[in-house]
């Protein structure tokens, strides 16, 4: 199966635009075809009857990926153990991601 990456990005953006489960996109793992669904509109085709079959995967909502504060703190504990306390402090206030990025930019790169 060949899937265009931009199609997946578009599907992810669509799903993440709304609240979880309001907007859905299902990818057929056999054909690469996508099926779009909205709880808010009838402008989409009916989903296939076998949509619950394991040949389909649902494109996740951004909130389902756990890309927030907990991921940053886990990263800090593993890769920046000497900075964990400062990073935890950073994430107690607004604007944390820009301050965290600045901290990372000050760190020397090690391969």
C-alpha positions as semicolon CSV with decimal commas, in nm:
position;residue;x (nm);y (nm);z (nm)
1;X;0,000;0,000;0,000
2;X;0,125;0,349;-0,086
3;X;-0,001;0,646;0,111
4;X;0,080;1,008;0,037
5;X;0,230;1,171;0,347
6;X;0,048;1,499;0,277
7;X;-0,283;1,308;0,281
8;X;-0,201;1,180;0,630
9;X;-0,102;1,530;0,746
10;X;-0,426;1,671;0,605
11;X;-0,624;1,398;0,780
12;X;-0,443;1,462;1,109
13;X;-0,508;1,836;1,083
14;X;-0,875;1,774;1,006
15;X;-0,921;1,536;1,301
16;X;-0,732;1,767;1,539
17;X;-0,932;2,074;1,433
18;X;-1,234;1,966;1,633
19;X;-1,295;1,809;1,969
20;X;-1,195;1,445;2,004
21;X;-1,429;1,213;1,809
22;X;-1,618;1,500;1,640
23;X;-1,407;1,459;1,327
24;X;-1,264;1,126;1,218
25;X;-1,059;0,986;0,933
26;X;-1,008;0,615;0,881
27;X;-0,726;0,474;0,666
28;X;-0,775;0,145;0,486
29;X;-0,444;-0,037;0,541
30;X;-0,499;-0,252;0,233
31;X;-0,585;0,015;-0,023
32;X;-0,457;0,341;0,129
33;X;-0,802;0,494;0,082
34;X;-0,925;0,735;0,349
35;X;-1,278;0,775;0,478
36;X;-1,369;1,107;0,639
37;X;-1,648;1,152;0,891
38;X;-1,792;1,442;1,090
39;X;-2,042;1,435;1,374
40;X;-2,115;1,799;1,284
41;X;-2,200;1,764;0,914
42;X;-2,361;1,530;0,665
43;X;-2,134;1,652;0,382
44;X;-1,925;1,335;0,390
45;X;-1,988;0,994;0,238
46;X;-2,123;0,719;0,459
47;X;-1,850;0,521;0,632
48;X;-1,809;0,164;0,507
49;X;-2,007;-0,094;0,701
50;X;-1,687;-0,279;0,793
51;X;-1,516;0,034;0,937
52;X;-1,463;-0,149;1,269
53;X;-1,261;-0,416;1,090
54;X;-0,890;-0,429;1,169
55;X;-0,806;-0,338;0,810
56;X;-0,882;0,024;0,907
57;X;-0,686;0,246;1,139
58;X;-0,822;0,570;1,275
59;X;-0,606;0,879;1,238
60;X;-0,549;1,002;1,596
61;X;-0,645;1,338;1,739
62;X;-0,348;1,547;1,856
63;X;-0,461;1,507;2,218
64;X;-0,432;1,130;2,189
65;X;-0,059;1,152;2,119
66;X;0,044;1,272;2,467
67;X;0,281;1,534;2,327
68;X;0,246;1,774;2,617
69;X;0,418;1,853;2,943
70;X;0,457;1,491;3,057
71;X;0,654;1,402;2,745
72;X;0,886;1,701;2,800
73;X;0,944;1,606;3,163
74;X;1,012;1,244;3,069
75;X;1,262;1,366;2,807
76;X;1,427;1,593;3,066
77;X;1,462;1,312;3,321
78;X;1,625;1,089;3,063
79;X;1,845;1,333;2,868
80;X;1,885;1,639;3,094
81;X;1,887;1,499;3,448
82;X;2,086;1,795;3,580
83;X;1,822;2,037;3,447
84;X;1,506;1,851;3,551
85;X;1,429;2,084;3,843
86;X;1,466;2,396;3,625
87;X;1,250;2,242;3,351
88;X;0,979;2,150;3,601
89;X;0,986;2,511;3,718
90;X;0,960;2,635;3,360
91;X;0,643;2,431;3,307
92;X;0,469;2,579;3,609
93;X;0,420;2,911;3,426
94;X;0,272;3,036;3,101
95;X;0,504;3,048;2,798
96;X;0,682;2,729;2,902
97;X;0,755;2,594;2,555
98;X;0,942;2,904;2,439
99;X;1,150;2,908;2,760
100;X;1,216;2,534;2,727
101;X;1,328;2,586;2,367
102;X;1,564;2,864;2,481
103;X;1,710;2,631;2,744
104;X;1,769;2,363;2,482
105;X;1,937;2,614;2,249
106;X;2,182;2,709;2,526
107;X;2,284;2,345;2,572
108;X;2,586;2,213;2,380
109;X;2,494;1,955;2,118
110;X;2,633;1,609;2,184
111;X;2,600;1,327;1,937
